[in-house]
């Protein structure tokens, strides 16, 4: 009997839900304000803050190979640093 595993046999190893990382003071101005859905460039120009990760959500199942791909400066390293808790996310949850 497999305790703690769903019927399909694949349990989650990592779950990321609604993850945000905003560099700068008072990130709630973006999270709860009118700039929540604005372009990264507009956020930086208007607030001086850097939006590194916006509302990222994914799940990695046991035995699955998961790849993080993107252009330079798109937040890949920041995402991994948040998952490893080398830096604290601004909002969202990470379950390992």
N, C-alpha and C positions, 0 to 999 in steps of 0.2 A: 504494500500500500504506500503510495506517495503522499506523504503529509504536506499540506501547504501548497500543493500544485493544482492548478485548474484542470478540468477534465481533458483538455487538449494536450496536457503535458508541458506546456510552455509557460513558465512563470516569468514575470518581469524582473530584469536585473537592475535596470535604471529607468526611472520615470521622471520626466521634466515637464512641469505644468505651469504655463503662463510666466515664464522666466523673463525678467527685465534686468538690465544692467545699465544704469545711467551714471556717468562720471560727472561730479560737480555737486555743489551744495543744493539742498532743498529739492531733491528729485520729485517730490510730490507735486510740484508745480507742473510737471509734465504728466505724471501718472494720472492725476486727477483734474487736469486742466484741458483747455481747448487745443493744446499742441499734442495731445496723446497720439493722434493719427497723422501728424504733420511729417513732412520729409525730414530726414536726419539733418540735412543742410539748413533747413529753415529753423529747426530747433537750436542748432549751434549758433546761427546768426542772431536769433532773438534772445537766447538765454545764456549762451556761452557754455552750455552743458554738452556733453558728448553722449549720444545714444548709441551704445555698443550692441545691446541685444533688446529686441522688442517682442515680447509675448511669445517666446519660443516654447513649443510643446512637442514632445515625442516620447516614445517608449522603446526600449531595447529589450527584446525577449532573450531568454536563456538560449545559448548556442547561436544566436544571430550575429552576423557581422554588420556593423553599423558604421557608416562613413560620414564624416562632416566635411563638406566641400563648399568652396565659395571663393570669391575674389579676394585679393589682398585688402585688408581693412574691413572685411565684412563681419567680423566678430567671432571667428572660429576659435582662436586662442582664448579669447575672453570667455566663451562658452565653456571650454574645457577647464579653465581656471575656476570658474564658478562651480562646476560639477565636483571638482577636487577640493573645493573650499579654500583655494589659495587666495581668492578674493570673494567677498560676500556679494550675493546678488542683491539688487535693489528691491525686487518683488518676485513672487512666484515660489514654487516648491521644487525640491529635488529629493527623490527617494531612491536610495540604493539598497 
